[in-house]
């Protein structure tokens, strides 16, 4: 596997965290629904006997529903953070490419404004051209 940049690792970790939170929210929602069904069925049975335990179960179910909603919102926030990190990667890549191009232009300006460096660069081009022709890398056009 290729080496990852810190931004790539961060984005992958945030995506994984968002997935875990989303799955936890789904499990919590399923548990809340089943708890609500049990409370509802026990309410009809205990309507004649005792309302205290049914009220307690109803409060517990309400608390679980609140907790589930909170988990879902937290998962959505984490997923948004993962997308923001991916957008950050695009920005870093663009700025890095521009900085590299700027460095290359600066180096070229330094090379071509100094006569000694210019002579050395022209000699390098000459050697490179001779090597390319010798290897047959350059096709000659016959007009």
C-alpha positions, 0 to 999 in steps of 0.5 A: 500500500502506498504511503499516505499523507497526514491529511489522507490518514485524517480523512480516512479516520474521520470517514471510519468514525462517521461509519461507526457512529452511523451504525451505532445510531441505527442500532440505537434506533432499532433498540428504541423501536423495540422498547417502544413496542414492548412499552406499548404492549405492556401498557395495554396489559397493565392498564388494569394493574399498575401504571407506575412501571408502565410510566417508568418504561415510557420515560426510559423509551423517551430517553432512548429516543432522545439519545438516538436522535443525538447519536444520529446528529453526531454521526452526521456532524462527523461525516461532514468533518470527513468531507471537509478534510477531503476538501482540505486535501484538494486545497493543499494539493492545489497550493502545493502545485502552485508553490512547486511551479513558482519554485521552478520559475524562480530557479529558471530565472536564476539560471538564465540571468547568470552567464555561468549558470546559463552556459552550464545549462546549455551544455547540459541541454547539448549533452541530453540532446546528443544522448537522445539522438544516439538512443533513437529517442528523437525522430527526424522529420523529413520534409 
